[in-house]
């Protein structure tokens, strides 16, 4: 992400602040040429140049110019993902939908009338439809903004300016939602409906080298374009575009905005940063609104490009069904799930030995605190270092095959993959094959974790697991001390757990097993053999 910010900062130094939207549009267009997004960009974005343009070679060094072109066109080919950068929070971000969101947000007004016929082509869109570029006169987004969309947001039903869905096809589209997210959702699920396949949603990947990332390989070589990086970039584009559309002049420079958003928070608001994009995205996008916008995007594409092979002959009813399905999957499988960093992201060592498969779905969720490390981890570098430290202790100190937990929850807005959803862990003596072991980094004997971590363990992680068929709907939640004689997960956290839904109070005493003396004050699993028989 530093490279993207550097390109923006260089362009801003050499171009007037009043031309920010045009400059970013030219950057985006220079990578698109006549790409698949170009007709939609031309129609919806005021600042989109009418004629093909390239970045002025005098504005950037050859190295930055080459970098700008490489990162601003997203694509997936042969298991490799292109146009993706590594953000400071550890997430991978596609730059193209991010830039598109910035351009749309700088326009200020976002509602655009759909064309009433299908005669427009990408070459004459503005000439055929005079309201393109002028937009709906002085219609502006009236989003409640993100000042209330902090990590404590619990309801995904906060609405943006557009009214909720009706049975009528949308007469207007929100330029910000369409160029960032809605178009891609619609076309991907449209293709899935044609091939009778379920599009992969949110596939993550691994960098060749975290210290100097260049190549990004997807964990699923058959992934659709709706990768984790693309969805991250699209959400960031929506969030920052919304912020720009509501911010009066003088706005912050785009390089400053990105530096703050991928850092400590925009305008010193720690809730308005990339770590919490899913919470903030859920606060801005309601399911009915997104359904309307995906539907509207498909209708708009059908009218702008009558020869579009996938859209030809599709009725409005068919397009509505695709939009409904796409939105349901996005809100359920992405917005409704926690952001999980895969093992490669935190630098995990390989598993030693042969892992045993879990028999899914499981019935239990066991909650732990790590005790050591004791301080909560609040950023990616610290959390990743803690994960490596715990794994090193478990493998080299205890002689185990791997880190014991299924998942570890940081105080940085992320979950870190341990043994994951498929493999038996070493977290709860005698019960490792029956449930997932989830630990929160820190010592919670006297204090509680931050609310975001609590909500992840209480609501988001189990809800997502149930939806995916990994955890039974009638699952039971237990503190580690209910099954092993230990202080884990700490008095303060356990007392709170006992008030949560799914908490199991009727654990029979005979199921509890005595842990060695050290485990009563320290991480119990650290001193137990790596089997399910302890």
Kinemage of the C-alpha trace (Angstrom):
@kinemage 1
@onewidth
@group {chain A} dominant
@subgroup {mainchain}
@vectorlist {calphas} color= white
{ca unk a 1} P 0.000 0.000 0.000
{ca unk a 2} L 2.962 2.311 0.559
{ca unk a 3} L 3.611 2.236 -3.184
{ca unk a 4} L 0.048 3.332 -3.981
{ca unk a 5} L 0.288 6.171 -1.488
{ca unk a 6} L 3.638 7.176 -2.982
{ca unk a 7} L 2.150 7.368 -6.484
{ca unk a 8} L -0.747 9.484 -5.233
{ca unk a 9} L 1.539 11.782 -3.257
{ca unk a 10} L 3.769 12.304 -6.312
{ca unk a 11} L 0.799 13.102 -8.542
{ca unk a 12} L -0.594 15.500 -5.954
{ca unk a 13} L 2.685 17.355 -5.690
{ca unk a 14} L 2.705 18.009 -9.432
{ca unk a 15} L -1.004 18.572 -10.087
{ca unk a 16} L -3.405 21.120 -8.559
{ca unk a 17} L -5.544 19.851 -5.689
{ca unk a 18} L -8.644 20.800 -7.684
{ca unk a 19} L -7.708 18.187 -10.285
{ca unk a 20} L -7.499 15.276 -7.836
{ca unk a 21} L -10.518 13.466 -9.275
{ca unk a 22} L -9.334 13.917 -12.851
{ca unk a 23} L -5.793 12.799 -12.035
{ca unk a 24} L -6.922 9.584 -10.341
{ca unk a 25} L -9.377 8.960 -13.202
{ca unk a 26} L -6.549 9.241 -15.726
{ca unk a 27} L -4.467 6.847 -13.628
{ca unk a 28} L -7.328 4.358 -13.550
{ca unk a 29} L -8.088 4.794 -17.250
{ca unk a 30} L -4.447 4.439 -18.281
{ca unk a 31} L -4.532 0.881 -16.996
{ca unk a 32} L -8.003 0.108 -18.366
{ca unk a 33} L -7.623 1.198 -22.003
{ca unk a 34} L -10.659 -0.559 -23.474
{ca unk a 35} L -11.050 -3.019 -20.636
{ca unk a 36} L -14.344 -4.528 -19.436
{ca unk a 37} L -14.933 -1.831 -16.818
{ca unk a 38} L -14.455 1.123 -19.163
{ca unk a 39} L -18.054 1.551 -20.474
{ca unk a 40} L -19.407 1.654 -16.931
{ca unk a 41} L -16.729 4.053 -15.728
{ca unk a 42} L -17.393 6.315 -18.702
{ca unk a 43} L -21.107 6.356 -17.946
{ca unk a 44} L -20.989 6.851 -14.196
{ca unk a 45} L -17.895 8.867 -13.399
{ca unk a 46} L -17.947 12.576 -14.155
{ca unk a 47} L -14.194 12.894 -14.147
{ca unk a 48} L -13.685 9.961 -16.530
{ca unk a 49} L -11.893 11.340 -19.614
{ca unk a 50} L -13.961 11.245 -22.799
{ca unk a 51} L -10.893 10.354 -24.841
{ca unk a 52} L -8.250 7.765 -23.997
{ca unk a 53} L -5.499 9.357 -21.925
{ca unk a 54} L -2.253 8.294 -20.326
{ca unk a 55} L -0.514 9.570 -17.250
{ca unk a 56} L 1.905 12.352 -18.071
{ca unk a 57} L 5.322 10.622 -18.080
{ca unk a 58} L 6.779 13.780 -16.552
{ca unk a 59} L 4.679 13.311 -13.421
{ca unk a 60} L 6.167 9.991 -12.348
{ca unk a 61} L 9.541 8.310 -12.488
{ca unk a 62} L 9.688 5.297 -14.845
{ca unk a 63} L 9.615 2.997 -11.814
{ca unk a 64} L 6.523 4.633 -10.328
{ca unk a 65} L 4.809 4.801 -13.725
{ca unk a 66} L 5.359 1.068 -14.237
{ca unk a 67} L 4.139 0.367 -10.706
{ca unk a 68} L 1.043 2.545 -11.168
{ca unk a 69} L 0.036 0.612 -14.268
{ca unk a 70} L 0.638 -2.794 -12.718
{ca unk a 71} L -1.378 -2.275 -9.556
{ca unk a 72} L -4.381 -0.473 -11.029
{ca unk a 73} L -5.752 -3.350 -13.143
{ca unk a 74} L -7.158 -6.269 -11.184
{ca unk a 75} L -7.121 -9.787 -12.566
{ca unk a 76} L -6.922 -13.486 -11.738
{ca unk a 77} L -5.102 -15.942 -13.979
{ca unk a 78} L -3.736 -19.447 -13.380
{ca unk a 79} L -4.003 -19.116 -9.619
{ca unk a 80} L -2.181 -15.777 -9.527
{ca unk a 81} L -3.867 -12.513 -8.578
{ca unk a 82} L -2.725 -9.224 -10.063
{ca unk a 83} L -3.278 -5.608 -9.088
{ca unk a 84} L -3.061 -6.436 -5.373
{ca unk a 85} L -0.981 -4.815 -2.630
{ca unk a 86} L -0.240 -5.643 1.007
{ca unk a 87} L -1.739 -3.215 3.533
{ca unk a 88} L -0.152 -2.454 6.929
{ca unk a 89} L -2.960 -4.328 8.696
{ca unk a 90} L -1.895 -7.522 6.921
{ca unk a 91} L -4.784 -7.590 4.460
{ca unk a 92} L -4.424 -7.871 0.701
{ca unk a 93} L -6.180 -5.071 -1.196
{ca unk a 94} L -7.074 -4.789 -4.890
{ca unk a 95} L -6.246 -1.260 -6.027
{ca unk a 96} L -8.680 -0.912 -8.956
{ca unk a 97} L -11.976 -0.881 -6.972
{ca unk a 98} L -10.291 1.300 -4.338
{ca unk a 99} L -9.357 3.939 -6.924
{ca unk a 100} L -12.801 3.731 -8.516
{ca unk a 101} L -14.377 4.431 -5.126
{ca unk a 102} L -12.142 7.458 -4.590
{ca unk a 103} L -13.115 8.899 -7.981
{ca unk a 104} L -16.827 8.313 -7.347
{ca unk a 105} L -16.598 9.815 -3.874
{ca unk a 106} L -14.860 12.964 -5.111
{ca unk a 107} L -17.865 13.616 -7.376
{ca unk a 108} L -19.923 14.298 -4.275
{ca unk a 109} L -23.278 13.453 -5.878
{ca unk a 110} L -23.798 9.796 -6.588
{ca unk a 111} L -27.255 8.970 -7.940
{ca unk a 112} L -27.328 8.467 -11.693
{ca unk a 113} L -30.432 7.918 -13.832
{ca unk a 114} L -30.397 4.653 -15.708
{ca unk a 115} L -30.874 4.966 -19.489
{ca unk a 116} L -34.409 4.214 -20.595
{ca unk a 117} L -33.367 2.215 -23.649
{ca unk a 118} L -30.530 0.000 -24.753
{ca unk a 119} L -29.213 2.125 -27.616
{ca unk a 120} L -26.225 3.520 -25.746
{ca unk a 121} L -22.804 2.186 -26.490
{ca unk a 122} L -19.634 2.834 -24.615
{ca unk a 123} L -18.591 5.352 -27.286
{ca unk a 124} L -21.691 7.535 -27.172
{ca unk a 125} L -23.042 7.005 -23.666
{ca unk a 126} L -22.911 10.638 -22.642
{ca unk a 127} L -24.197 11.907 -25.953
{ca unk a 128} L -27.137 9.514 -25.882
{ca unk a 129} L -27.970 10.149 -22.237
{ca unk a 130} L -27.528 13.797 -21.331
{ca unk a 131} L -27.973 13.161 -17.628
{ca unk a 132} L -24.744 11.176 -17.592
{ca unk a 133} L -22.011 13.411 -16.227
{ca unk a 134} L -24.561 15.945 -15.016
{ca unk a 135} L -26.012 13.167 -12.839
{ca unk a 136} L -29.260 13.685 -10.993
{ca unk a 137} L -29.209 17.445 -10.396
{ca unk a 138} L -27.606 18.128 -7.040
{ca unk a 139} L -28.641 14.788 -5.585
{ca unk a 140} L -26.144 13.882 -2.906
{ca unk a 141} L -25.660 10.860 -0.712
{ca unk a 142} L -27.091 11.418 2.737
{ca unk a 143} L -25.315 8.583 4.457
{ca unk a 144} L -25.234 8.833 8.245
{ca unk a 145} L -21.503 8.443 7.855
{ca unk a 146} L -19.037 6.320 9.696
{ca unk a 147} L -18.655 8.256 12.888
{ca unk a 148} L -21.077 5.785 14.445
{ca unk a 149} L -19.735 2.847 12.468
{ca unk a 150} L -17.006 2.043 14.949
{ca unk a 151} L -15.899 -1.478 15.868
{ca unk a 152} L -18.889 -1.534 18.232
{ca unk a 153} L -21.399 -1.578 15.383
{ca unk a 154} L -23.589 -4.633 15.790
{ca unk a 155} L -26.396 -4.174 13.300
{ca unk a 156} L -25.773 -4.742 9.581
{ca unk a 157} L -28.983 -2.912 8.745
{ca unk a 158} L -27.860 0.714 8.860
{ca unk a 159} L -28.901 2.192 5.513
{ca unk a 160} L -27.271 4.548 3.102
{ca unk a 161} L -29.174 7.218 1.217
{ca unk a 162} L -30.973 5.024 -1.270
{ca unk a 163} L -34.354 3.710 -0.207
{ca unk a 164} L -34.744 0.011 0.407
{ca unk a 165} L -35.603 -2.371 -2.362
{ca unk a 166} L -39.032 -2.506 -3.936
{ca unk a 167} L -40.447 -4.853 -6.527
{ca unk a 168} L -39.836 -2.261 -9.245
{ca unk a 169} L -36.574 -2.243 -11.148
{ca unk a 170} L -34.248 0.562 -10.041
{ca unk a 171} L -34.527 3.802 -12.015
{ca unk a 172} L -31.290 5.147 -10.568
{ca unk a 173} L -27.996 3.630 -9.545
{ca unk a 174} L -25.490 4.708 -6.927
{ca unk a 175} L -22.282 5.346 -8.872
{ca unk a 176} L -20.129 4.576 -5.828
{ca unk a 177} L -21.646 1.164 -5.108
{ca unk a 178} L -21.795 0.142 -8.753
{ca unk a 179} L -18.189 0.913 -9.763
{ca unk a 180} L -16.748 -0.657 -6.629
{ca unk a 181} L -18.861 -3.673 -5.732
{ca unk a 182} L -22.266 -4.138 -7.372
{ca unk a 183} L -21.082 -4.688 -10.953
{ca unk a 184} L -18.544 -7.336 -9.946
{ca unk a 185} L -21.030 -9.144 -7.710
{ca unk a 186} L -23.668 -9.214 -10.401
{ca unk a 187} L -21.447 -10.415 -13.247
{ca unk a 188} L -19.714 -13.082 -11.156
{ca unk a 189} L -22.953 -14.612 -9.963
{ca unk a 190} L -24.442 -14.212 -13.434
{ca unk a 191} L -21.620 -16.352 -14.788
{ca unk a 192} L -22.196 -18.865 -12.007
{ca unk a 193} L -25.874 -19.119 -12.946
{ca unk a 194} L -24.896 -19.842 -16.552
{ca unk a 195} L -22.455 -22.602 -15.611
{ca unk a 196} L -24.557 -24.013 -12.731
{ca unk a 197} L -21.595 -23.460 -10.409
{ca unk a 198} L -21.258 -21.629 -7.109
{ca unk a 199} L -18.791 -18.767 -7.453
{ca unk a 200} L -15.947 -18.828 -4.960
{ca unk a 201} L -16.279 -15.831 -2.675
{ca unk a 202} L -13.446 -14.280 -0.704
{ca unk a 203} L -10.556 -16.591 -1.593
{ca unk a 204} L -7.380 -15.381 0.097
{ca unk a 205} L -3.800 -15.990 -0.905
{ca unk a 206} L -0.132 -15.906 0.053
{ca unk a 207} L 2.657 -13.480 -0.805
{ca unk a 208} L 5.985 -14.752 -2.037
{ca unk a 209} L 7.733 -12.651 0.618
{ca unk a 210} L 6.036 -10.557 3.289
{ca unk a 211} L 9.013 -8.239 3.678
{ca unk a 212} L 8.986 -7.323 -0.028
{ca unk a 213} L 5.752 -8.713 -1.543
{ca unk a 214} L 5.656 -9.062 -5.320
{ca unk a 215} L 3.634 -12.137 -6.334
{ca unk a 216} L 0.323 -13.175 -4.820
{ca unk a 217} L -0.799 -16.802 -5.179
{ca unk a 218} L -4.402 -17.706 -4.388
{ca unk a 219} L -5.122 -20.556 -1.993
{ca unk a 220} L -7.757 -21.821 -4.436
{ca unk a 221} L -6.500 -21.815 -8.040
{ca unk a 222} L -10.105 -21.929 -9.281
{ca unk a 223} L -11.092 -18.742 -7.452
{ca unk a 224} L -13.448 -16.254 -9.071
{ca unk a 225} L -12.643 -12.554 -9.418
{ca unk a 226} L -14.416 -11.948 -6.111
{ca unk a 227} L -11.287 -12.693 -4.113
{ca unk a 228} L -10.623 -11.510 -0.590
{ca unk a 229} L -8.335 -8.794 -1.966
{ca unk a 230} L -10.961 -7.574 -4.436
{ca unk a 231} L -13.692 -7.457 -1.804
{ca unk a 232} L -11.344 -5.657 0.591
{ca unk a 233} L -10.509 -3.074 -2.061
{ca unk a 234} L -14.165 -2.682 -3.013
{ca unk a 235} L -15.238 -2.146 0.595
{ca unk a 236} L -12.409 0.315 1.156
{ca unk a 237} L -13.531 2.146 -1.979
{ca unk a 238} L -17.119 2.310 -0.698
{ca unk a 239} L -16.097 3.484 2.778
{ca unk a 240} L -13.600 6.113 1.620
{ca unk a 241} L -15.784 7.191 -1.290
{ca unk a 242} L -18.660 7.739 1.117
{ca unk a 243} L -16.373 9.719 3.414
{ca unk a 244} L -15.203 11.945 0.535
{ca unk a 245} L -18.753 12.491 -0.731
{ca unk a 246} L -19.765 13.851 2.688
{ca unk a 247} L -16.634 15.862 3.444
{ca unk a 248} L -16.750 19.541 2.487
{ca unk a 249} L -13.860 21.335 0.854
{ca unk a 250} L -11.029 21.505 1.530
{ca unk a 251} L -10.833 17.739 1.616
{ca unk a 252} L -7.709 15.928 2.764
{ca unk a 253} L -5.349 14.850 0.011
{ca unk a 254} L -5.951 11.304 -1.180
{ca unk a 255} L -2.471 10.235 -0.130
{ca unk a 256} L -3.126 11.559 3.381
{ca unk a 257} L -6.546 9.885 3.465
{ca unk a 258} L -5.075 6.496 2.556
{ca unk a 259} L -2.174 6.932 4.960
{ca unk a 260} L -4.626 7.527 7.805
{ca unk a 261} L -7.118 4.851 6.759
{ca unk a 262} L -4.423 2.166 6.511
{ca unk a 263} L -2.830 3.501 9.668
{ca unk a 264} L -4.229 4.787 12.951
{ca unk a 265} L -7.564 5.973 11.529
{ca unk a 266} L -9.022 8.760 9.414
{ca unk a 267} L -9.094 12.104 11.235
{ca unk a 268} L -7.858 10.332 14.367
{ca unk a 269} L -10.915 8.070 14.446
{ca unk a 270} L -9.506 4.632 15.282
{ca unk a 271} L -12.773 3.053 14.156
{ca unk a 272} L -12.416 4.417 10.631
{ca unk a 273} L -9.538 2.284 9.403
{ca unk a 274} L -9.002 -0.755 7.261
{ca unk a 275} L -8.905 -3.184 10.216
{ca unk a 276} L -12.665 -2.673 10.656
{ca unk a 277} L -13.781 -2.494 7.034
{ca unk a 278} L -16.377 -5.242 7.455
{ca unk a 279} L -18.032 -3.564 10.427
{ca unk a 280} L -18.031 -0.211 8.664
{ca unk a 281} L -19.180 -1.722 5.382
{ca unk a 282} L -22.087 -3.456 7.122
{ca unk a 283} L -23.042 -0.121 8.674
{ca unk a 284} L -23.215 1.524 5.244
{ca unk a 285} L -24.766 -1.170 3.065
{ca unk a 286} L -28.102 -2.768 3.830
{ca unk a 287} L -29.082 -5.997 2.107
{ca unk a 288} L -32.111 -4.480 0.290
{ca unk a 289} L -30.033 -1.535 -0.929
{ca unk a 290} L -27.215 -3.702 -2.253
{ca unk a 291} L -29.709 -6.010 -3.977
{ca unk a 292} L -31.170 -3.008 -5.793
{ca unk a 293} L -27.739 -1.785 -6.813
{ca unk a 294} L -26.552 -5.166 -8.118
{ca unk a 295} L -29.798 -5.466 -10.058
{ca unk a 296} L -29.441 -1.911 -11.320
{ca unk a 297} L -25.839 -2.535 -12.375
{ca unk a 298} L -26.863 -5.554 -14.456
{ca unk a 299} L -29.703 -3.619 -16.101
{ca unk a 300} L -27.356 -0.728 -16.820
{ca unk a 301} L -24.754 -3.013 -18.394
{ca unk a 302} L -27.441 -4.723 -20.443
{ca unk a 303} L -28.492 -1.341 -21.856
{ca unk a 304} L -25.007 0.077 -22.332
{ca unk a 305} L -23.734 -3.076 -24.003
{ca unk a 306} L -26.588 -4.785 -25.861
{ca unk a 307} L -24.156 -7.335 -27.244
{ca unk a 308} L -22.893 -8.487 -23.853
{ca unk a 309} L -22.811 -12.265 -24.204
{ca unk a 310} L -23.776 -13.062 -20.628
{ca unk a 311} L -26.597 -10.541 -20.413
{ca unk a 312} L -28.179 -11.103 -23.807
{ca unk a 313} L -31.730 -12.407 -23.482
{ca unk a 314} L -31.859 -12.151 -19.680
{ca unk a 315} L -35.174 -10.879 -18.335
{ca unk a 316} L -35.430 -8.353 -15.532
{ca unk a 317} L -36.881 -11.065 -13.311
{ca unk a 318} L -33.847 -13.268 -13.936
{ca unk a 319} L -31.494 -10.386 -13.213
{ca unk a 320} L -33.332 -9.641 -9.979
{ca unk a 321} L -32.930 -13.254 -8.821
{ca unk a 322} L -29.205 -13.144 -9.554
{ca unk a 323} L -28.878 -9.858 -7.649
{ca unk a 324} L -30.773 -11.288 -4.673
{ca unk a 325} L -28.602 -14.409 -4.574
{ca unk a 326} L -25.349 -12.483 -4.997
{ca unk a 327} L -26.225 -10.082 -2.193
{ca unk a 328} L -27.274 -12.876 0.138
{ca unk a 329} L -23.973 -14.683 -0.376
{ca unk a 330} L -21.903 -11.517 0.008
{ca unk a 331} L -23.594 -10.377 3.200
{ca unk a 332} L -23.647 -13.865 4.701
{ca unk a 333} L -20.300 -15.304 3.643
{ca unk a 334} L -18.217 -12.114 3.692
{ca unk a 335} L -19.731 -9.251 5.678
{ca unk a 336} L -21.176 -11.706 8.190
{ca unk a 337} L -17.884 -13.512 8.794
{ca unk a 338} L -14.734 -12.432 10.620
{ca unk a 339} L -11.627 -11.377 8.715
{ca unk a 340} L -9.208 -14.302 9.132
{ca unk a 341} L -5.533 -14.010 8.269
{ca unk a 342} L -4.330 -17.326 6.795
{ca unk a 343} L -1.281 -19.065 8.220
{ca unk a 344} L 1.040 -17.825 5.501
{ca unk a 345} L 0.172 -14.222 6.365
{ca unk a 346} L 1.589 -14.436 9.883
{ca unk a 347} L 4.576 -16.514 8.829
{ca unk a 348} L 3.620 -19.948 10.181
{ca unk a 349} L 6.106 -22.793 10.069
{ca unk a 350} L 4.896 -25.996 8.367
{ca unk a 351} L 2.897 -28.564 10.298
{ca unk a 352} L 5.155 -31.289 11.688
{ca unk a 353} L 3.766 -34.775 11.322
{ca unk a 354} L 0.437 -35.867 9.899
{ca unk a 355} L -2.623 -33.823 10.902
{ca unk a 356} L -5.877 -35.578 11.782
{ca unk a 357} L -9.085 -34.462 10.111
{ca unk a 358} L -12.023 -33.271 12.165
{ca unk a 359} L -15.432 -34.853 11.610
{ca unk a 360} L -17.629 -31.870 10.867
{ca unk a 361} L -19.844 -30.256 11.963
{ca unk a 362} L -18.597 -30.031 15.543
{ca unk a 363} L -20.736 -29.452 18.599
{ca unk a 364} L -18.473 -27.362 20.830
{ca unk a 365} L -16.596 -24.077 20.888
{ca unk a 366} L -13.969 -23.860 23.632
{ca unk a 367} L -12.823 -20.391 24.727
{ca unk a 368} L -9.301 -19.690 26.018
{ca unk a 369} L -7.044 -16.798 26.833
{ca unk a 370} L -3.383 -17.125 25.911
{ca unk a 371} L -2.210 -15.757 29.302
{ca unk a 372} L 1.227 -15.574 27.686
{ca unk a 373} L 1.485 -13.338 25.700
{ca unk a 374} L -0.306 -11.305 28.367
{ca unk a 375} L -0.728 -7.896 26.681
{ca unk a 376} L -3.407 -7.782 23.960
{ca unk a 377} L -1.969 -7.377 20.467
{ca unk a 378} L -3.319 -4.287 18.740
{ca unk a 379} L -1.656 -4.306 15.321
{ca unk a 380} L -0.723 -6.826 12.666
{ca unk a 381} L 3.025 -6.824 13.349
{ca unk a 382} L 2.509 -7.512 17.045
{ca unk a 383} L -0.199 -10.146 16.547
{ca unk a 384} L 1.787 -11.961 13.853
{ca unk a 385} L 4.865 -11.977 16.093
{ca unk a 386} L 2.765 -13.412 18.935
{ca unk a 387} L 1.489 -16.171 16.659
{ca unk a 388} L 5.025 -17.100 15.620
{ca unk a 389} L 6.169 -17.049 19.233
{ca unk a 390} L 3.350 -19.351 20.376
{ca unk a 391} L 3.910 -21.739 17.494
{ca unk a 392} L 7.651 -21.824 18.170
{ca unk a 393} L 7.023 -22.618 21.850
{ca unk a 394} L 4.537 -25.361 21.014
{ca unk a 395} L 6.678 -26.989 18.356
{ca unk a 396} L 10.190 -26.584 19.737
{ca unk a 397} L 9.474 -26.268 23.458
{ca unk a 398} L 6.726 -28.873 23.739
{ca unk a 399} L 7.546 -30.972 20.712
{ca unk a 400} L 4.055 -30.591 19.271
{ca unk a 401} L 3.130 -30.756 15.617
{ca unk a 402} L 1.829 -27.184 15.459
{ca unk a 403} L 0.298 -24.305 17.373
{ca unk a 404} L -2.490 -25.833 19.431
{ca unk a 405} L -5.425 -23.467 18.861
{ca unk a 406} L -7.857 -23.633 15.987
{ca unk a 407} L -7.991 -19.828 15.843
{ca unk a 408} L -6.513 -16.913 17.764
{ca unk a 409} L -8.317 -13.562 18.087
{ca unk a 410} L -6.300 -10.362 18.271
{ca unk a 411} L -7.349 -6.894 19.413
{ca unk a 412} L -6.557 -5.545 15.943
{ca unk a 413} L -9.841 -6.562 14.307
{ca unk a 414} L -8.498 -9.837 12.898
{ca unk a 415} L -8.659 -13.555 13.596
{ca unk a 416} L -5.493 -15.567 12.974
{ca unk a 417} L -5.697 -19.087 11.587
{ca unk a 418} L -4.069 -21.746 13.761
{ca unk a 419} L -5.014 -25.286 12.863
{ca unk a 420} L -8.126 -23.970 11.195
{ca unk a 421} L -11.493 -25.518 10.463
{ca unk a 422} L -10.326 -28.923 9.232
{ca unk a 423} L -7.658 -30.254 11.598
{ca unk a 424} L -7.727 -31.585 15.166
{ca unk a 425} L -6.045 -29.134 17.532
{ca unk a 426} L -4.343 -29.403 20.923
{ca unk a 427} L -6.273 -26.889 22.977
{ca unk a 428} L -8.697 -28.660 25.328
{ca unk a 429} L -7.426 -31.808 27.022
{ca unk a 430} L -9.525 -34.827 26.112
{ca unk a 431} L -11.852 -32.853 23.836
{ca unk a 432} L -9.731 -31.669 20.917
{ca unk a 433} L -11.644 -33.635 18.301
{ca unk a 434} L -15.046 -32.484 19.555
{ca unk a 435} L -14.765 -28.717 19.269
{ca unk a 436} L -12.825 -25.740 17.994
{ca unk a 437} L -10.425 -24.044 20.379
{ca unk a 438} L -10.476 -20.254 20.100
{ca unk a 439} L -8.094 -18.126 22.148
{ca unk a 440} L -8.020 -14.373 22.666
{ca unk a 441} L -4.511 -12.942 22.982
{ca unk a 442} L -4.027 -11.601 26.510
{ca unk a 443} L -4.524 -12.339 30.206
{ca unk a 444} L -8.166 -11.900 31.175
{ca unk a 445} L -8.024 -12.772 34.842
{ca unk a 446} L -8.995 -9.270 35.946
{ca unk a 447} L -9.808 -7.405 32.735
{ca unk a 448} L -11.937 -8.088 29.663
{ca unk a 449} L -10.882 -8.129 26.023
{ca unk a 450} L -11.950 -5.253 23.778
{ca unk a 451} L -15.539 -5.379 22.577
{ca unk a 452} L -14.563 -6.199 18.995
{ca unk a 453} L -12.765 -9.384 20.126
{ca unk a 454} L -15.668 -10.367 22.354
{ca unk a 455} L -18.183 -9.886 19.559
{ca unk a 456} L -16.041 -11.984 17.227
{ca unk a 457} L -16.014 -14.951 19.613
{ca unk a 458} L -19.597 -14.525 20.828
{ca unk a 459} L -21.376 -13.810 17.544
{ca unk a 460} L -19.460 -13.523 14.298
{ca unk a 461} L -17.143 -16.546 14.265
{ca unk a 462} L -19.739 -19.114 15.419
{ca unk a 463} L -22.470 -17.658 13.187
{ca unk a 464} L -20.187 -17.951 10.181
{ca unk a 465} L -19.174 -21.503 11.146
{ca unk a 466} L -22.802 -22.572 11.514
{ca unk a 467} L -23.660 -21.067 8.122
{ca unk a 468} L -20.796 -22.966 6.500
{ca unk a 469} L -21.774 -26.285 8.102
{ca unk a 470} L -18.662 -26.414 10.310
{ca unk a 471} L -20.440 -25.968 13.642
{ca unk a 472} L -23.809 -27.361 14.624
{ca unk a 473} L -26.663 -24.860 15.031
{ca unk a 474} L -27.174 -26.163 18.579
{ca unk a 475} L -23.477 -25.831 19.431
{ca unk a 476} L -22.404 -25.319 23.030
{ca unk a 477} L -19.847 -22.764 24.200
{ca unk a 478} L -17.580 -23.611 27.126
{ca unk a 479} L -14.719 -22.007 28.954
{ca unk a 480} L -11.569 -24.122 29.099
{ca unk a 481} L -11.840 -24.464 32.895
{ca unk a 482} L -15.120 -26.362 32.546
{ca unk a 483} L -13.270 -29.315 31.029
{ca unk a 484} L -9.773 -29.022 32.499
{ca unk a 485} L -8.835 -27.887 36.019
{ca unk a 486} L -7.282 -24.594 35.078
{ca unk a 487} L -7.897 -20.886 35.502
{ca unk a 488} L -8.186 -20.422 31.727
{ca unk a 489} L -9.825 -18.316 30.253
{ca unk a 490} L -9.421 -16.055 33.317
{ca unk a 491} L -12.038 -15.079 35.880
{ca unk a 492} L -13.181 -11.878 34.188
{ca unk a 493} L -13.648 -13.484 30.779
{ca unk a 494} L -15.243 -16.658 32.137
{ca unk a 495} L -17.773 -14.718 34.189
{ca unk a 496} L -18.804 -12.893 31.039
{ca unk a 497} L -18.922 -16.109 28.983
{ca unk a 498} L -21.447 -17.525 31.424
{ca unk a 499} L -23.947 -14.863 30.306
{ca unk a 500} L -23.625 -15.575 26.577
{ca unk a 501} L -26.052 -17.503 24.387
{ca unk a 502} L -25.036 -21.136 23.831
{ca unk a 503} L -23.043 -21.186 27.093
{ca unk a 504} L -23.236 -24.696 28.557
{ca unk a 505} L -23.885 -24.726 32.294
{ca unk a 506} L -24.597 -28.436 32.739
{ca unk a 507} L -21.093 -29.824 32.275
{ca unk a 508} L -20.764 -32.949 34.347
{ca unk a 509} L -17.896 -32.896 36.862
{ca unk a 510} L -16.577 -36.232 35.633
{ca unk a 511} L -15.633 -34.670 32.312
{ca unk a 512} L -13.136 -32.345 33.984
{ca unk a 513} L -9.541 -33.562 33.981
{ca unk a 514} L -6.804 -32.334 36.245
{ca unk a 515} L -4.134 -30.244 34.611
{ca unk a 516} L -0.570 -30.047 35.928
{ca unk a 517} L 0.152 -27.310 38.490
{ca unk a 518} L 1.706 -24.873 36.022
{ca unk a 519} L -1.350 -24.929 33.767
{ca unk a 520} L -3.601 -23.541 36.497
{ca unk a 521} L -2.031 -20.135 36.147
{ca unk a 522} L -0.609 -20.370 32.632
{ca unk a 523} L -1.723 -21.440 29.202
{ca unk a 524} L -2.814 -25.041 29.981
{ca unk a 525} L -2.228 -26.497 26.550
{ca unk a 526} L 1.408 -25.444 26.562
{ca unk a 527} L 2.371 -28.360 28.783
{ca unk a 528} L 0.078 -31.080 27.479
{ca unk a 529} L 1.026 -33.697 24.882
{ca unk a 530} L -0.387 -33.113 21.431
{ca unk a 531} L -3.107 -35.759 21.465
{ca unk a 532} L -6.812 -35.908 22.126
{ca unk a 533} L -6.398 -38.333 24.999
{ca unk a 534} L -5.069 -35.911 27.606
